[in-house]
Amino acid sequence: MKASFNVAEDGGGSYRLLAILRWVMVIIFVSFGMQKFTLQSAQGIAQFISNSPFISWLSLFGLRGEAYFLGVVEFAIAALLAAGAFSPILSALGSLMGVVTFAITWSFFFTTPGVVIWSLSTDPMAWNLTGEFLFKDIVLLSVCAVLFLASLPQSLRKSRTA
């Protein structure tokens, strides 16, 4: 039996509705990618990049270069997700890249100094506006994870009916 990857647009029932998530993520990645080509965005993400154990190496490209690099990656993810409506492998690849992207940006919540203040007081975890901005990435990571898992062949997914 040959295992084949899946595309939400080819599915039925509630599975087909996952196509909405795909196109929302395409729009999000295109808009995030476009922002990376502005000076304001490049300056805004510099603090995250410089403190990240995962992508601090991007600073080798300079302030604008690191933002351009990320913008191109985000455009590539958007293109893979869009092409994934027709190609299940591209759907899986684009959504997996989205998971990695948002896992890295979610890590900024913990690696950027001053974003979160941990305490034993009545407010054990408080974050500033930057923290609130980053906190949304856990939802976007989850959307990409759902798209990735839905793209996998059923033989690779564990069945809940045993």
Buried (B, 14 or more C-beta within 10 A) or exposed (E): EEEEBBBBBEBEEEBEEBBEBBBEBBEBBBEBBEBBBEEEBBEBBBBBBBBBEBBBEBBEBEBBEBBBBBBEBBBBBBBBBBBBBEBBBBBBBBBBBBBBBBBBBBBBBEBBEEBBEEEEEEEEEEBEEBBEBBBEBEEBBEBBBBBBBBBBBEEEEEEEEE
